[in-house]
Amino acid sequence: MKTLTQFTEKLISEKPELAEMIEMELNELQLSERLKAARKSAGLTQRAVADKMHVNRAYVAQLESRPQNITITTLLKYSHAVGAQLKVEV
């Protein structure tokens, strides 16, 4: 069985035009995993985070599963709700 990294490298070597799309998808996945980990580390439920952000629980679930077109403002609200610090690097 191949690892995700091995699979990705093979796919990109066969179809280089997919590299950017794959990178974006992996970044979204990493972001969603980090959001979820921060919430769990804070011992909070999605409902608790939603209440602190003044949004519904389904929106928090969406952020944690598929954070497409997420804004810095939303990331700041989420990080404050879970007691984390937001770091942005360019």
C-alpha positions as CSV (number, residue, x, y, z in Angstrom):
1,M,0.0,0.0,0.0
2,K,1.3,3.4,-0.9
3,T,1.4,6.4,1.4
4,L,-0.4,9.5,0.5
5,T,2.9,11.2,-0.3
6,Q,4.0,8.4,-2.6
7,F,0.6,8.4,-4.4
8,T,0.7,12.2,-4.8
9,E,4.3,12.2,-6.1
10,K,3.4,9.5,-8.6
11,L,0.3,11.3,-9.8
12,I,2.2,14.6,-10.2
13,S,5.0,12.9,-12.1
14,E,2.4,11.4,-14.5
15,K,0.3,14.6,-14.8
16,P,2.3,17.7,-13.8
17,E,-0.7,19.9,-14.5
18,L,-2.4,18.5,-11.4
19,A,0.3,19.7,-9.0
20,E,-1.4,23.0,-8.1
21,M,-4.8,21.4,-7.6
22,I,-3.4,18.7,-5.4
23,E,-1.4,21.2,-3.4
24,M,-4.5,23.3,-2.8
25,E,-6.5,20.2,-1.7
26,L,-3.8,19.1,0.7
27,N,-3.6,22.6,2.2
28,E,-7.4,22.6,2.8
29,L,-7.1,19.1,4.4
30,Q,-4.3,20.2,6.6
31,L,-6.2,23.4,7.7
32,S,-9.3,21.4,8.5
33,E,-7.3,18.9,10.6
34,R,-5.6,21.8,12.5
35,L,-8.9,23.5,13.2
36,K,-10.4,20.3,14.5
37,A,-7.2,19.5,16.6
38,A,-7.3,23.0,18.2
39,R,-10.9,22.6,19.1
40,K,-10.4,19.2,20.6
41,S,-7.3,20.4,22.5
42,A,-9.4,23.1,24.0
43,G,-11.9,20.5,25.1
44,L,-14.7,22.2,23.1
45,T,-17.6,20.8,21.1
46,Q,-18.5,22.2,17.7
47,R,-21.6,23.6,19.3
48,A,-19.5,25.5,21.9
49,V,-17.3,26.9,19.2
50,A,-20.3,27.9,17.2
51,D,-21.8,29.7,20.2
52,K,-18.6,31.7,20.8
53,M,-18.4,32.6,17.1
54,H,-22.1,33.4,16.9
55,V,-22.7,31.0,14.0
56,N,-24.5,27.7,13.7
57,R,-22.8,24.3,14.5
58,A,-23.2,23.2,10.8
59,Y,-20.9,26.1,9.8
60,V,-18.2,25.0,12.3
61,A,-18.5,21.5,10.9
62,Q,-18.1,22.8,7.4
63,L,-14.9,24.7,8.5
64,E,-13.5,21.5,10.0
65,S,-14.3,19.4,7.0
66,R,-14.0,21.5,3.9
67,P,-12.8,25.1,4.6
68,Q,-13.1,26.5,1.1
69,N,-12.6,30.2,0.6
70,I,-12.2,30.8,4.3
71,T,-11.4,34.4,5.3
72,I,-8.7,35.6,7.7
73,T,-11.6,37.1,9.8
74,T,-13.2,33.7,10.1
75,L,-9.9,32.1,11.1
76,L,-9.4,34.8,13.7
77,K,-12.9,34.2,15.1
78,Y,-12.4,30.4,15.2
79,S,-8.9,30.8,16.8
80,H,-10.3,33.1,19.5
81,A,-13.2,30.8,20.2
82,V,-10.9,27.8,20.8
83,G,-8.3,30.0,22.7
84,A,-5.6,29.5,20.0
85,Q,-3.3,32.0,18.3
86,L,-3.5,32.4,14.6
87,K,-0.2,32.5,12.7
88,V,-0.2,33.5,9.1
89,E,3.0,32.9,7.0
90,V,3.6,34.0,3.5
